[in-house]
Every structure is written in structure tokens, then in C-alpha cells.
Amino acid sequence: MLDPHSAIAWLALQDRLVDQPDARGVFLATAHPAKFREVVEPAIGRSIELPRALADAISRPRHSISMPADYNALENFLRATQAPSART
């Protein structure tokens, strides 16, 4: 069972390997299926248990910062938020 993003990665890998039956490939799962319960549960016809670590993470306050869709804005933000010992 996969989360939706990982399922798409698996499908893309299958499409890529269709003409190469002896080839192997790797894809990485990005999330637990329970993170997307509202999509996964109806698709599989059963409920998914929410792991404690995920339940804890979901219950924490969300933090977000609006910024322009611009690489320099992202770079400036990341540089400004680095720990002093990590700055170069």
C-alpha cells in the first residue's frame, strides 16, 4: 500500500520499464498512506491506522511563510534562517 505520490512514482517506473522486461528500477516512498486517508481509504475499501508518530505530527500547529515563487527569495530565506554555526 502506497500514498498517492509514491503510487504515481511506481506507475511511472512501470511505464518506463515496460519495454525492458529484464530491467529493474527503484522508486522511493514519500509518505505513509495514512497521511492521505481521505483518498486511500475509499480506494482500498478499508480504514488505515494512523501511526502514533504521524498522529503526533498532524496534531502540531502548522507553520507557513508566504513568499514569491522565486529562487532568490527562497535562497535568501534559507540563508537568513540557518543556524549561525552552519553559515558559510
C-alpha atoms as one frame of an Amber mdcrd trajectory, in Angstrom:
protein
   0.000   0.000   0.000   1.349   3.401  -1.007   0.493   7.035  -0.536  -0.754
   8.777  -3.719   2.592  10.422  -4.561   4.507   7.158  -4.224   1.853   5.316
  -6.231   2.429   7.733  -9.112   6.190   7.142  -8.846   5.590   3.369  -9.016
   3.327   3.807 -12.044   5.915   5.974 -13.802   8.573   3.331 -13.140   6.315
   0.607 -14.551   5.692   2.696 -17.672   9.422   3.313 -18.062  10.305  -0.385
 -17.778   7.525  -1.776 -19.976   9.868  -2.199 -22.972  12.680  -3.589 -20.799
  11.341  -6.771 -19.134  14.715  -7.695 -17.596  15.404  -4.218 -16.202  14.938
  -3.238 -12.582  14.137   0.133 -11.100  13.839   1.915  -7.783  11.335   4.442
  -6.519  11.152   5.993  -3.092   8.012   6.231  -0.991   7.427   9.756   0.241
   4.783   9.347   2.941   2.725   6.881   4.933  -0.617   6.056   3.248  -2.413
   7.231   6.407  -1.307  10.794   5.678  -3.754  10.686   2.763  -6.511   8.651
   4.438  -9.278  10.640   2.746  -8.047   9.374  -0.647  -6.513   5.994   0.203
  -9.275   4.542   2.406 -12.064   4.835  -0.205  -9.697   3.447  -2.848  -8.843
   0.324  -0.830 -12.186  -0.104   0.926 -10.870  -0.159   4.489  -9.539   2.174
   7.144  -5.854   2.758   7.799  -4.456   3.012  11.309  -2.704   6.304  11.939
   0.796   5.625  13.342   1.499   7.447  16.618   4.380   9.488  15.160   2.163
  10.677  12.304  -0.734  11.443  14.663   1.652  13.493  16.823   2.976  15.382
  13.795  -0.515  16.120  12.449  -1.660  17.450  15.816   1.139  20.058  15.993
   0.491  23.626  14.837   1.277  24.292  11.190   3.735  26.996  10.263   3.894
  28.582   6.834   5.521  31.593   5.268   4.300  33.251   2.088   6.958  34.195
  -0.425   7.186  34.795  -4.155   7.750  31.856  -6.488  11.332  32.953  -6.979
  14.569  31.044  -6.356  16.371  34.093  -4.943  13.593  34.680  -2.413  13.868
  31.048  -1.289  17.652  31.213  -1.112  17.542  34.440   0.918  15.006  32.932
   3.305  17.083  29.772   3.805  20.269  31.746   4.367  18.522  34.010   6.887
  17.169  31.069   8.889  20.365  28.987   9.082  21.932  28.426  12.472  24.985
  30.704  12.949  27.372  27.719  13.023  26.008  26.486   9.660  26.575  29.769
   7.798  29.464  29.937   5.370
